[in-house]
């Protein structure tokens, strides 16, 4: 005859065996899920969940186990960049200001309110960033700087912040890893001082610590014993350009001021390499984009209200229009087509009255355009199809630009359009902002590796 105690003991033994079986299955599943070759692809940002949320994780997958929130992967340059010794990873990320999210609820009408909570989003953002192993972080729409600083301090980051002038509560922030960089110079740009609204920009000049830089891992020991190198510096610019689509004069003026100041600092420190990142509130088809890629821009060749491309390429149509190069803004515009600008508008855009040709002193390239990508995430010229998505916009407004002293080694692809449409908008359970982070790994170019490596691929 079985006693109550023996029945209870038998029941507990059976439960332990069942639990061990479940743990074993989960463990095997996790092993298969995370098995990957080093540096071959990026694990899905924010995809690893704690055991109590495992059931919820399964419910977010569609047919065939598809992750409905999407995943992002590294793609690398086809060039042989093994001779490039020093590298770093930079992230540019408009993280969606807390007050902006609460004041513009119409942009997030399809978003679960929980996904707009800053306590939730800051953890998602932190988890996502850890997947990229970044060295430098450039944030826009920051209105909770202390929260970010506390989170990132644990990862070895320190940062500087500049809030917008006027009534706005958000601003820009740059963080860097102390073991990799030493701050030599830092300055803020208040565009209000130039009559260019309340937006701001940042410039940080760093000294690179070669002891902690990401040296190319070569099995040949002789490659690891390198001669002492001179002090390597790096200039980082971070900007959030005015949103107003009709004020192209203001937008151009803000970009002009930043590029001029960045060029001056670069020259003062021996032509130091430059990276400019941020939210330009301008499309890849726009005159502002053309200004970054060229040395000169005739502002009278463009309608002031269409400088940023936000009006010509409306909501949701842009990713599909961008595939057709014939619809892109032509690089050579007939100068017989002149638009009327007031004297004040010309002064704001160009910085002086009567000057209608803007000069870009920096020769810059787009990081994403420099790395071949997938058709479902890139337009015809190699830029992401979409870096931002909410109920009233889907398109690309975020960029990372670099000077010729740097070469992009790899970038993290953005999400395909079909995945974004399936989400119905950002933020989501997995992505903590209505923008997607842009991520690029750069290597420094020096005399020893620039002569043949780059020219062979041209």
N, C-alpha and C positions, 0 to 999 in steps of 0.2 A: 504494500500500500504506500503511495507517494505522499509525503507530507507537504504542507504549504511551503516550508522552507526549501525543500528539494525542487518543487515546481518553480519557485522564484529563481533559484540558482540556475536551473536549466534554461529559464527564459532569458536571464542575463547573459549566459554563455552564448546562446543563439544570437542575441543582439550584438555582442562583441564581434562575433564572426561576420555578421552582416555588415557592421560598420567598417571592419578591416577590409572587407571586399570592396566597399564603396570608396574608401580612401585609396586603395590600390588602383582602382579604375580611374579615379581622378588624377592620381599621380602619373599614371601612364599617359593619360590624355594630355596633361600639362606638358609632359616631356615632349610629346610629338608636336604640340602646339608651338613650343619655344625653341625647338631644335633648328638652328640656322648656322650658316657659315659666317665667320667674322666679317663685318663691314659689308656684307653682300646686300642686306636690306634692313630697313628700320622696323623694329617691332611696332605693332599698332599702338599709337600713343594712347595711354589710358586704358589699355585693353586688359591688363592683369587685374583681376578682382579678388577681394578677400573671400574665403570660403563661404561666409554667410550670405554673400550676394550671388553665389554661383547659379542658383535657380533663376534669379532675375536675369542674369547674363544670358542664359539659354533662351529666355523668352524674347530677347532682342535680336535673335537671328531669324532670318527668313528661310525660305525653302532651300534645301541642300546645305544648311548650316551657314548661309551667307550672313556676314556681319552687316546689318542694315546701317550702322553708323560709319562705315568705311574705315579704311586704314591707309596710312601714308608710307611711302617707301623712299629710300635713298636711290638716286640715280647718279652715276659717276661719269666723268669725262672719258671719252675714248682715247685721249692722249696718254702717252707714257709720262707720268709725272713723278716717277720714282726718285728722280734726282732732286726734287724739291724737299728741302729738309724741314723747314718750319711751316706749321699750318695752325689754323684756329677755326672754330665754328662760331658763326654769328647768327643770331635770331632777330628778326624784325617782326613785331607783333603788336597790332592794335587790340588791346585786351578788353575793350568795351567798358567805358567809364560807368561806375555804379549809378551816378545821377543821370547820365545820358540814357541808360537803360530804363530807369524809372520814369523819366520825363517824356519818352517817346514810345509808349506802350503800343502804339499803332503799328510799329515796325515788327513787333513780336507777337502778333495776335494768334499765331499758330504754335507758339512755344509754350511748353509746360512752365508755369511760374517757378517751379522748383529749379529749372535749368537757368533761370535768371538770377537766382540767389547768389550774392557775392561769396558767401561762405562756401557754397558748392563750387562756384566757378574758379575761385582762387586755388582750391585743391586740384581741380582738373587741370588748370594751367600749369601748376607746379609739377604734377605728375607727367604731363605731356613734355615739358621742357627737359625733364630728367632723361627722356628717351633720346634726346638729340646730343647729349654730352656737350653743351655749349660752353664757349669761353667768354662771349660778349652777348649781352641782351639789350636790344633797343625797343622800348615800349612806348606806345602812344595811348592816349586816353587814360592816363593814370590819375586816379583820385583817391587811391588807398596805398600810397607809397610805403608807409610803415608796415602794412600787412605784407607787401611783397618783400620788403627788406628783411623782415623777420623770417619768412619762409626761405629765402635764398641765402641767408647768412649761414644756414646749416650746410649749404653746398659750397661754401667758400667764396660767395659773392659779396661785393660791396657796391654801392651805387650812388648816383647823384640824381637829383630831381629838379625840374623847373616847371612851375605851374603857369598856366596861361594868365595873362593880365586881364583886367576887367572883372566881370561877374562870373565867368566860367570857373569851375572848380577842378578841372582836369588839366593835365600837362604831359610832359615827356620825361622819361627816365632811362638812364643808361646804367647797366650793371656789368661788372667784369670780375673774373676770378683773380684774386690777389696773388696767387702763386704763379700766374702766367703773365700778368701785366702790372706795371707800376704807372700810376697817373702822374704825368708831367705837367699837364696844363688842362684847364677846364674853363669853358666860357659858355654863357647862355646868350641867345639872341632874342630880344623882345621886339617883335615886328611893329608893335605900337610906336616905337621910337622913330620908325620910318614912315609912319602914317599908313601901315599895312595891317590893321586890325590887331586882335589880341592873341593870335597864335604865337607859338614860340618854337625855337629849335635849340639844339645842344651840339657842342663840339668838344670832344675829349681826345687829347693827345696822350698816347701811351708809349712806354718803353717796354719792349718785349723781353721776357725772361727766357733766354735760350735753354736754361736748365730744365724748364718745365714745358717747353713748347713740344708739340706733337711731331717728333722727328720721324722721318720715314724709317720703317722697320725693315732693315736689310740684314740678311743673315751674314753677309760679309762683315766681319768685325772691323776691318779697316775703314769701312764707311761710317762706323760709329765714332771713330777717333778723328774728329775734325779739328782743323785749326781754329783758334779763337776768332770769333766774328765781331765786327764792329757793332756798336749799339744800333739795334733795329727799332725804329719807331713806327707808329701806326696812328692815323687820324680817323676818328669815327664821328660821323654826323648823323643826327637823329632829328626828324621833322614831322610835324602833322600840319599839312597845308589846309588853308581855309576850305570849308565845304562848298559854300555858295557857288552853284554852277555858272551863274551869270557874271561873276566878278573875276573874269580871266586876268584883268589887270592886276588885281591883288595877288592872285595865285602866282603869276609870273614874277611879280615883285618879291614875294617871299622866297621863291626858289633862287632868284638872282642874288639876293643878299646872302643866302646860305652858301651858294657856290663861290661867290667872290671871297667871302671870309675864309672858307675852307682852302681855297687856292693860296691865299696869303699865308696862312699858317703852314701849309705844306711846303711852300717856298722857304719860309723862315727856318724850317727844320730840315733842310737838305732834301727837298722833293720827297718828303715822306709819303708812303702809300696812303690812299684815301678810300674810305667806304662811306657812302651816303645811303641811309636807309630810312624808311618811314612810309606813312600814308600820305600820298600826294593828292588824293581826291581827284585823280586824273586817269583817263583810260589809255591803253597802249596805242590807240589810234589818234591821240591828241597832239596838239602843238607843244604842250608842256613835255610830253614824252620825247618829241623830236628835239626839243631844246637840250635835253640831257644827252642825247646821242650825237649832237652836232656842235659846231663851234659858234654858230650864229643863227639868229632867228629874226626874220623881218616881221614885226608884230602887226603891221598893216595888212599883211597877207591873210590875216585871220579875223574872224568875227569875235569880238571880245567875249560875247556870251557863249561862244563855243570853243574856247581855248582848251578846256579840260576834257572835251568829248563826252561829258555827262548828258548833254542834251541830244546830240546827234545819235547816240547809241543808247536807246532807252532801256527800261527795265526788262530783264530776262531775254531780250533779243541779242544782246551783246555777244554772249559766248558763241552763238551760231554765226553772227555777222563776222566775227573775228576770223573765222576760218577762210573767208574769201578775201585774199589780198587785194583784189580790185577795189574793195570798199574801204581799205585803209586810207588814212590821210596821206596823200602823195608827198614824197620827200621834196620834190621840186615843184613848187607852185608857181604858176604864171604870175609875174609881178604886175601884170596889167590889172589883176583883180585886187583892188585896194579897198579896205574897209575904213569907215570913218571912226576915228578915236578922238575924244576930246583931249585938250592939252593936259588936263589933270590926269586923265587915265594913262596917257603916255608917260607922264612923269612918275606915276606910281609903278608902272611896269618896268620902265627903263632906268629910273633913278635920276633922270635929268630931262629937262624940257627940250623938245625938238629932236631927241634921239629916238629913232624908230627901229634900230637894229640892236637886239640884245646880244651881248658877247658872253659865251660860256668859256671861262678860262681853263676849265678842267676837261680832259678827255676821258669820258666815262663809258663803261660798258655795263649792260645788265647781266647780273649773275645768272639768272634763270635762262636768259637767251644764250648764254655761253655753254650750257649743258643740254645736249639733246634729251628730249622727254617723250612722253607718250601722247598719242593723238587725242586720247580722251581727257587729257588735262591741259594741253597746250594749244595756243592758236597758231596761225600760219608762220608767225615770226618767232615762235619759241617762248612767248610769255604765257603765264598761267591763264587759263580761260576764266577763272574766278578765284579771287582772294577774299571776297566778302559776299554774304548772302543773308538778306532778311526779306520781309514781305514786300518791300518796295524797290529792291535792287539785287541784281546778281551780276557781278563783273569783277574786273581787276583794277585796283587802285593802289596796291602796295608793291613796293619794289626794294631791291638791294642793288646799288650801283657801286662800281669799283674802278679804280685807276689801273693803268697798265702794269704797275709794279706788283699787282696781285693777279693770280689766276684761279678761277673757280675749279675746285677738285670734284665737288659733287653738291647736289641740292636735294631737298626733300620735296617730292611731288605734292601738289595740292590734290584735293578730292575731285574725282570725275563729276561732270554735270549731272549724270543720272543718279549718283549717290546724293548729291546736294538736293535735287528735286525730291528724292525719296524722304529726306529729312524734313522738307517743308520749310526750312530756315535754320539759322544758327542763332544762339547757342543750342547745343543738344546735350544728351546724357553724357556724351564723350568729349565734345569740343566746347571749351569754356568761353568762347567769344563769338561775335557775329563776323569776325575776320578769321582767316587762317594764318597761322604763323609761317613766315618765309624763313627758310633755313639754308645756309650755304657754308660749305667748308672751303676756305681759301688757303692758298699757299703763297709764300713770298717768292718773288722772282728776283734772282741776283745774277751777276755777270757769269757765274759758273754754269747756270742752267737755262738761261733765256735765249741763247743764240740759235740753237737748232730745234729744241723741243717744241717751241711754239710755232716757229715758221714752217715746220714740216707738215702741220695740220692745216695750214692756210691754203 
